[in-house]
Amino acid sequence: MSHNYLKKILILLLFYISACSSIPQNTSNSCKIFDKKYLWYKHTKKVEQRWGTPIYIQLAIIKAESNFDWLAKPPRQKLFKVIPFKRLSSSFGYSQAVKGTWEQYKKETGNKFSTRARFKDSVDFIGWYTNKTESILKISKNDAFKQYLAYHEGWGNYKYYKKNKKVIKLAKKVERQSNIYKKQLSNCQNSLNKKKYIIF
């Protein structure tokens, strides 16, 4: 196999990966997101069927956590307000899942090759997490406000959320965005269901 042939394959592979991982231009519009990222729709629909978490809530959580940036990380702390130091948490990827909870997800689902930088795995993680939230805290998977509070604060700290006005404000924003996504999807989901994905 020639060097030039291998080089072309590598370039095509890198182009494919970057295309799959690029951030949508309009992350506030679910129809436009799925118009450009149809496979994302297939993944979120599968999660809805498997875990019962509505597509619009999956999207609203990702928008709040990473704004659909597959490489998103928390900002670094700074020593003396100048020198970059450690990050605030191990959160990473679309879902901003921390390492410990991600490992729990992998163990419980058997999805051992999952990665936080892959959209498919990230939405499945959200489905798994919201499903456990419903089981542990008795919060409906259709309740975007309380589901996000539990997602952000963790199952153990959820009971203290009323003391955190900043998190309440953020959860209300997630709830509003989920309602927007839901309304948008009502206008385009039928056409998305009829659409066929062609790789080549």
C-alpha positions as CSV (number, residue, x, y, z in Angstrom):
1,M,0.0,0.0,0.0
2,S,1.6,3.3,-1.1
3,H,2.4,6.2,1.2
4,N,0.1,8.6,-0.7
5,Y,-2.8,6.1,-0.4
6,L,-2.4,5.9,3.3
7,K,-2.1,9.7,3.6
8,K,-5.4,10.1,1.7
9,I,-7.1,7.6,4.0
10,L,-5.8,9.4,7.0
11,I,-7.0,12.8,5.7
12,L,-10.4,11.4,4.9
13,L,-10.6,9.8,8.4
14,L,-9.6,13.1,10.1
15,F,-12.2,15.0,8.0
16,Y,-14.9,12.5,8.9
17,I,-14.1,12.7,12.7
18,S,-14.0,16.5,12.7
19,A,-17.2,16.6,10.7
20,C,-18.9,14.3,13.3
21,S,-17.5,16.3,16.2
22,S,-18.0,19.8,15.0
23,I,-20.2,22.2,17.0
24,P,-23.6,23.0,15.3
25,Q,-23.9,26.7,14.3
26,N,-27.3,27.1,16.0
27,T,-27.4,25.2,19.3
28,S,-30.7,26.7,20.3
29,N,-32.7,25.1,17.5
30,S,-33.2,21.4,17.7
31,C,-34.4,21.1,14.1
32,K,-31.3,22.9,12.8
33,I,-29.0,20.7,15.0
34,F,-30.5,17.5,13.6
35,D,-30.6,18.9,10.0
36,K,-26.8,19.0,10.1
37,K,-26.3,16.1,12.5
38,Y,-28.9,13.5,11.6
39,L,-27.1,10.7,13.3
40,W,-27.4,12.7,16.5
41,Y,-31.2,12.5,16.1
42,K,-31.0,8.7,15.7
43,H,-28.9,8.5,18.9
44,T,-31.2,10.7,21.0
45,K,-34.2,8.8,19.7
46,K,-32.6,5.5,20.7
47,V,-31.9,6.9,24.2
48,E,-35.6,8.1,24.5
49,Q,-36.7,4.6,23.6
50,R,-34.2,2.8,25.9
51,W,-34.3,5.1,29.0
52,G,-37.5,7.1,28.6
53,T,-35.7,10.5,28.6
54,P,-37.3,12.9,26.1
55,I,-35.0,14.1,23.3
56,Y,-35.6,17.7,24.2
57,I,-34.4,17.2,27.7
58,Q,-31.3,15.4,26.5
59,L,-30.5,18.3,24.3
60,A,-31.2,20.9,27.0
61,I,-28.8,19.3,29.4
62,I,-26.0,19.1,26.8
63,K,-26.6,22.7,25.8
64,A,-26.3,23.8,29.5
65,E,-23.3,21.6,30.2
66,S,-21.1,22.0,27.1
67,N,-23.1,23.9,24.4
68,F,-22.4,20.8,22.2
69,D,-18.6,21.1,22.5
70,W,-17.2,17.6,22.5
71,L,-13.9,18.8,24.2
72,A,-15.5,21.0,26.8
73,K,-13.7,21.1,30.2
74,P,-14.1,23.3,33.3
75,P,-11.9,26.4,33.4
76,R,-8.6,26.1,35.3
77,Q,-8.1,27.7,38.6
78,K,-5.4,30.4,38.7
79,L,-2.6,30.8,41.3
80,F,-2.1,34.5,42.1
81,K,-4.8,35.3,39.5
82,V,-2.3,34.6,36.8
83,I,-0.7,31.1,36.8
84,P,-2.9,28.3,35.4
85,F,-3.6,25.6,38.0
86,K,-5.8,22.5,38.2
87,R,-9.3,22.4,36.9
88,L,-12.3,22.6,39.2
89,S,-13.5,19.1,38.4
90,S,-12.9,16.1,36.1
91,S,-15.9,17.0,33.9
92,F,-15.4,16.5,30.2
93,G,-17.1,16.2,26.9
94,Y,-20.7,16.8,25.7
95,S,-22.3,15.7,29.0
96,Q,-19.6,17.1,31.3
97,A,-19.7,13.8,33.2
98,V,-17.1,13.4,35.9
99,K,-14.7,10.4,35.8
100,G,-16.2,8.6,38.8
101,T,-19.8,8.8,37.6
102,W,-18.7,7.9,34.0
103,E,-17.0,4.8,35.3
104,Q,-20.2,3.8,37.2
105,Y,-22.1,4.3,34.0
106,K,-19.7,2.1,32.1
107,K,-19.8,-0.6,34.7
108,E,-23.6,-0.7,35.1
109,T,-24.4,-0.6,31.3
110,G,-21.5,-2.7,30.1
111,N,-20.6,0.0,27.6
112,K,-16.9,-0.3,28.5
113,F,-15.6,1.3,25.3
114,S,-17.7,4.5,25.7
115,T,-16.0,7.9,25.7
116,R,-17.2,11.2,27.0
117,A,-16.1,12.9,23.7
118,R,-18.6,10.9,21.6
119,F,-22.2,12.2,21.3
120,K,-23.8,8.8,21.1
121,D,-22.2,7.7,24.5
122,S,-22.9,11.1,26.1
123,V,-26.6,11.1,25.5
124,D,-26.8,7.4,26.6
125,F,-25.1,8.5,29.8
126,I,-27.7,11.2,30.3
127,G,-30.5,8.7,29.7
128,W,-28.9,6.4,32.3
129,Y,-28.4,9.2,34.8
130,T,-31.9,10.6,34.5
131,N,-33.4,7.1,34.8
132,K,-31.5,6.6,38.0
133,T,-32.6,10.0,39.2
134,E,-36.2,8.9,38.7
135,S,-35.5,5.7,40.6
136,I,-33.5,7.3,43.5
137,L,-35.3,10.7,43.9
138,K,-38.7,9.9,42.3
139,I,-38.3,12.7,39.8
140,S,-40.1,12.3,36.5
141,K,-37.9,12.1,33.4
142,N,-40.2,14.7,31.9
143,D,-39.3,17.2,34.7
144,A,-36.5,19.2,33.1
145,F,-36.1,21.6,36.1
146,K,-35.6,19.0,38.8
147,Q,-33.8,16.5,36.6
148,Y,-31.2,19.1,35.8
149,L,-30.9,20.0,39.5
150,A,-30.1,16.4,40.3
151,Y,-27.8,16.2,37.3
152,H,-25.8,19.2,38.3
153,E,-25.7,18.7,42.0
154,G,-25.6,14.9,42.2
155,W,-28.1,12.6,43.8
156,G,-26.7,13.1,47.3
157,N,-26.6,16.9,47.2
158,Y,-30.0,17.3,45.4
159,K,-31.8,17.9,48.7
160,Y,-29.7,21.0,49.4
161,Y,-30.4,22.8,46.0
162,K,-32.8,25.4,47.6
163,K,-29.7,27.0,49.1
164,N,-28.1,27.5,45.8
165,K,-29.8,30.3,43.9
166,K,-27.3,30.1,41.0
167,V,-28.1,26.5,40.3
168,I,-31.9,27.2,40.5
169,K,-31.5,29.9,38.0
170,L,-29.5,27.6,35.7
171,A,-32.1,24.8,36.1
172,K,-34.9,27.2,35.1
173,K,-32.9,28.2,32.0
174,V,-32.6,24.4,31.1
175,E,-36.3,24.0,31.6
176,R,-37.0,27.0,29.3
177,Q,-34.6,25.6,26.6
178,S,-36.2,22.2,26.8
179,N,-39.6,23.6,26.2
180,I,-38.2,25.5,23.2
181,Y,-36.6,22.3,21.8
182,K,-39.9,20.4,22.4
183,K,-41.9,23.0,20.4
184,Q,-39.3,22.9,17.6
185,L,-39.3,19.2,17.4
186,S,-43.1,19.1,17.1
187,N,-42.6,20.8,13.7
188,C,-39.8,18.7,12.3
189,Q,-39.8,15.3,14.0
190,N,-42.1,13.7,11.4
191,S,-39.7,14.6,8.6
192,L,-36.7,13.5,10.7
193,N,-38.4,10.1,11.2
194,K,-38.9,9.7,7.4
195,K,-35.3,10.7,6.6
196,K,-32.8,8.1,5.6
197,Y,-29.1,8.5,6.5
198,I,-26.7,7.9,3.7
199,I,-23.0,7.6,4.6
200,F,-21.5,7.7,1.1
